[in-house]
Amino acid sequence: MIQITNKADCCGCTACASVCAHHAISMEPDALGFLYPKVDTKKCTNCGLCEKVCPVLNQSEGHEPIAVYAAKNPNEEIRMQSSSGGIFTMLAERIIDEGGVVFGACWDKDWNVVHDYAESKEDIAKFRGSKYVQSNIGETFKQTETFLIEGRKVLFSGTPCQIAGLKHFLLKDYDNLLTIEIICHSVPSPGVWKKYLTEELNSNGLTIGDIQQINFRDKSTGWETYSFLLHTKADKDIIEFHGENPFVKGFLFDLYTRPSCQQCPAKSRHSNADIILGDFWKIQSMISDIYDDKGVSAIIINSPKAESTIKSLNINLYPTSWYDLSIRNKALVRSVNSSCKRTSFFKNTKVSFKQKISIYCKPHPKARILRQLILFATKLLTLK
């Protein structure tokens, strides 16, 4: 049976709980809101299936991609609503047009991040945009299997570990399944997110019911200089540059990411996803024609069905390489390092969340100088 003695050994994908026919495993939150499996030994038959589907215990071999592209959705409105180049929406719409189902991460009514499915083009809008919180998979692995057995096409998008978990859970390949892995920095704590959100709302005299939209990657200030947006119906919108928003800042400092993210079991094509999507940062240093600071997608093709689907879309594909992408978006291959201030951050309960961020997220003075040099060098490359 699954026994988690070290939290770094569980990515929270729920494959073990989803595959258990005896309902002996439940996913329970820890103090930070991260879900971990809990086994009811009275129901467990020691069949070993939970261990067989665990993507941490059974890590897949990486493989060379078929192709790597840069591209963007020609629909400007959709692209501005998307985190990068809006290619996910085009893929999702294609699956919907073929009578299929699309799975992705979205907000629930209480502004928690959960996985859900959509069967209409209008409904896939809820999956657009990054959510910097680990999503709750819920029953979506089982729902995916049901749709696949019925013969419907399914597109399932998620983090590398979620895709790896789904693939292991299914125990077989399906021709009617298309999986999309997002390039993932790491997954922050759902518990910390709720603490930040509650504090932010209370300080502005707002409630959960006042929220109309949350966007971690608002492009009104640019794609590369994106902002955090909290839009409310009380005309008390909060919009902050991503480096200034307390929650995003703590996330980028790796203060409250999941322990397993420090040694991700599914990065670098180990998830076996058909497609990997993400931001093609600094693309202007390679292909200046495609850049407009509104978002460009990186597309990594890992299977023949992914290649045929991508090439059927009405987009211009700019061929590039895995190496060119990996040096511009290091989250593609690099796991995060746990912050040395993490323990102190959580032990400090005497001050507010914002105050803790100001204490524990002070960049080293030399880091600012290095950042300025990198930006200057990038501009020089762009001019060339």
Buried (B, 14 or more C-beta within 10 A) or exposed (E): BBEBEEBBBBBBBBBBBBBBEEEBBBBEBEEBBBBBBEBEEEEBEEBEBBBBBBBBBEBBEBEEBBBBBBBBBEBEEBBBBBBBBBBBBBBBBBBBEEEBBBBBBBBEEEBBBBBBBBBEEEBBBEBBBBBBBBBBBBEBBBBBBEBBEEEBBBBBBBBBBBBBBBBBBBEEEBEBBBBBBBBBBBBBBBBBBBBBBEBBBEEBEBEEEBBEEBBBBBBEBEBBEBBBBBBBEEEEEBBBBBBEBBBBBBBBBBBBBBBBBBEBBBBBBBBBBBBBBBBBBBBBBBBEEBBEEBBBBBBBBBBEBBBEBBEEBEBEBBEBEBEBBBEBBEBBBEBBEBBEBBEEBBEEEEEEBBEBBEEBBEEEEEEEEEEEEEEEEBEEEBEE
